[in-house]
Amino acid sequence: MRILAFNAAHDSSVCSIQDGKIEFFCKEERLTRIKRDKNPFKSLELYGSLNFGKIDHILYHAPSNDEASTEFFYRNYIRKKFDIEMENYSVLSHHRCHAALAYYNSRFKKALVFVIDRNGSMFFIKGKCMARESESVFICEEDIKPIYKNFWNVPDQENNRQNILDVTTAYYPDCKVTVKSNVGIVKVYEAATTLIGQHPLENGKTMGLSAYGISANYFTDKHKLFLDGSPITNKFIHLNNNDRTTCFYKEESKITKKITKDNYSHYANKAKLVQLETQVEVGNLIAEYVNSTGIHNVCIVGGYGLNVVANQYYLETIPNVNFYFEPVADDTGISIGAAMLKWREVTKTNPVSVKDNFYHYYKKEKTKIPGKITTTLEVCKLLEKKKSVAIFDGNPEAGPRALGHRSILFDARVKKGKDIINKIKQREWYRPFAGVILKEFLYKHFAKLPVQKSPYMTINFQCNTPSLFPAIVHKDATSRLQTVDKGELFNILSLFNKRNNCPVLLNTSFNLAGQPLVHTVDDAINVFKNTKLDAVYFVQQGKLLKK
């Protein structure tokens, strides 16, 4: 049986499952080069051109089940393109799709899944949007069953909170339901992102800036953003736009277009505040349900699942828990989760978990690769000369983090390494760069956490020797790390370590700021030509393009 699913919202993607396995996955932005593209037409066209075979189910997912015009458009498109009726898989299923992806990929037999999201499915009463999913907890043992759901009520429905609670509770009779505020945990975090002039989906920038904030001891009770687990409504205001962007109350006049080394202090303190407060609230939620259920396998997913600082916090503060952090935690993974859910629903068997993060579809190009034949040794020698080398290797990463197939590498020991790579990528000065380390050396240089590896770069680690790796160690002496034990990135790093007694390199995404990861050879060459990038290594062709 073949199931095709797609999500028609930001970070749109298309996924096809055949006999329980992913046979096709594509994120739209990689094809269109439009960051967070929400209309997956090119991905659907690409899928159709590959002629995989008969489709049994096509699923449409959007955050709202009330967007009749959008659904009508896709319904007609799908009927004409694939000669099959589309099924609407949108009704209050957003968090369930997230949960399915994380659970089935975790390989846990039984687990709790925590979905921490900015904007989940909309809840309608008499045709009007009243609330949205914010945080959900599921018990998963083959099936995906909610045991806790929190909704944030839309600001103009503040007086209807009890009515919303009554209706949502009736909809989820075997689940604890709350409607705590007109902001959820991630909307609280978003208030600082708005303040630094960023789109509400760019919370990763706030996470980077938070390390420059004042010590946690500075924040007193007057700064608190939560009381008894509930966001304090009068601390925030919703700005008047379609995203219902959250900002701190009376801070609207301070929203800036640029964070500089002269003005950053106020903004960094706000970033630190939301980082500390939100990670504690999520940590409390995790601890509560681990203790009440006795289940110690925990999956983290939803946009907040990409917060590596929070992930480090859970590992440090919640004992005796086996954590799985889903690498495609944002809405990119919704199409996969929907297809997995449908597979389970129809067959009563579990879909097959992915074996790595390199399942994004990539058709081998006929483009003639420029450059000269090279070796791993020559790549190492360039890195030793403090040159920046991008890697282009087969299928791209499915998630947002570069893991060695679309990466830029640099020597992590270079003191000015951040500045050099920032000039190439044209990024904000306060954002950190990640590192890649040989798995066997992880705890030689970094503080021990209750994990043996970090293959998907989903965890921050405290560095024991920050002076050795200034290019990847952040202001707070931490680094977001990827561990490797196979593949060409492993080969490069092993040889680099053998020659230099250094098992660490800087590893950042092969793209420019505000652009998706490069997808094709032409994308790679365009970045190379238009930046100060020194070289590109096309692994499968064994060629090196350099200046």
Secondary structure, DSSP 8 states (H G I E B T S, - for coil): -EEEEEE-STT-EEEEEETTEEEEEEEHHHHH--TT----HHHHHHHHHT-----SEEEEE-S-S--HHHHHHHHHHHHHHHSS-EEE--TT-HHHHHHHHHHHHHT-SSEEEEEE-SS--EEEETTEEEEEEEEEEEEESSSEEEEEEEEEE-GGGGGGHHHHHHHHHHHSTTSEEEEEESS-HHHHHHHHHHHTT--TT-HHHHHHHHTTS--GGG--GGG--EETTEE-GGGEEE-SSTT--EEETT-GGG--S---TTTHHHHHHHHHHHHHHHHHHHHHHHHHHHHHH---EEEEESGGGG-HHHHHHHHHHS-S-EEEE-TT-SGGGHHHHHHHHHHHHHHSS-----SSS--S------S---SEE--HHHHHHHHHTT--EEEE-SS--SSSS--SSEEEEEETT-TTHHHHHHHHHT--TT----EEEEGGGHHHHB---S-S--TTS-EEEEBS-GGG-TTT--TTSEEEEEEESSHHHHHHHHHHHHHHS--EEEEEESS-TTS----SHHHHHHHHHTS---EEEETTTTEEEE-
